[in-house]
Amino acid sequence: MSRRTVYSFKSTQIMDRFMEEIMNERNIDRTSVIKLGLYLLVCYNERDKTKKLGLAEMVSDIESLATPRIPTYGEFGDS
């Protein structure tokens, strides 16, 4: 049997807003949203272009994909 790890972190109001929005739009639960987010980051990280990026470069690259309604990573994670 595999052992499962529990992750816990404090979210911001912005994270909560996007979490609820995605859950409602996609009709999926919170755990699925987080798993999909991590899976997307794993896929992103496997690309040759992104494997060598440092954290600041990676954040900048991901922010370049955001639409105007998406806050910066700093606002998203620290507000």
C-alpha positions in Angstrom: 0.0 0.0 0.0 1.3 3.5 -0.8 1.6 6.0 1.9 -0.1 9.4 1.2 1.4 12.7 2.3 -0.7 15.6 3.5 0.2 19.1 2.3 -1.1 22.1 4.1 -0.6 25.8 3.4 -2.3 29.1 4.1 -4.0 30.6 1.1 -4.7 34.2 0.2 -8.1 35.7 -0.6 -7.1 35.9 -4.2 -6.2 32.2 -4.2 -9.5 31.4 -2.6 -11.4 33.5 -5.2 -9.7 31.6 -8.1 -10.1 28.2 -6.3 -13.8 28.7 -6.0 -14.1 30.0 -9.5 -12.4 27.0 -11.0 -14.3 24.6 -8.8 -17.6 26.0 -9.9 -16.7 26.4 -13.6 -15.3 22.9 -13.9 -17.5 21.2 -11.3 -14.4 19.6 -9.5 -13.3 19.6 -5.9 -10.5 21.5 -4.3 -8.1 18.5 -4.2 -8.5 18.1 -8.0 -7.8 21.7 -8.6 -4.5 21.5 -6.6 -3.5 18.2 -8.3 -4.1 19.7 -11.7 -2.1 22.7 -10.8 0.8 20.6 -9.7 0.5 18.4 -12.7 0.6 21.4 -15.0 3.8 22.7 -13.2 5.4 19.2 -13.6 4.6 19.3 -17.3 5.9 22.9 -17.6 9.1 22.0 -15.7 9.9 19.1 -18.0 10.2 21.3 -21.1 13.8 21.8 -22.2 13.2 25.6 -22.3 12.1 25.7 -18.7 14.3 23.0 -17.0 17.2 25.5 -16.4 15.2 28.5 -15.2 15.7 29.8 -11.7 12.7 30.7 -9.6 12.5 34.3 -10.6 12.8 33.4 -14.3 10.2 30.8 -14.0 7.8 33.2 -12.3 8.4 35.8 -15.0 7.8 33.2 -17.7 4.6 32.0 -16.1 3.4 35.6 -15.5 3.9 36.2 -19.3 1.1 33.7 -19.9 -1.4 35.5 -17.7 -4.4 37.4 -19.0 -5.0 40.9 -17.7 -7.4 39.8 -15.0 -4.8 37.5 -13.4 -2.7 39.2 -10.7 1.1 38.9 -10.5 2.5 35.8 -8.7 3.5 38.1 -5.8 -0.1 39.4 -5.4 -1.5 36.0 -5.8 0.6 34.4 -3.2 1.2 37.1 -0.7 -1.9 39.3 -0.6 
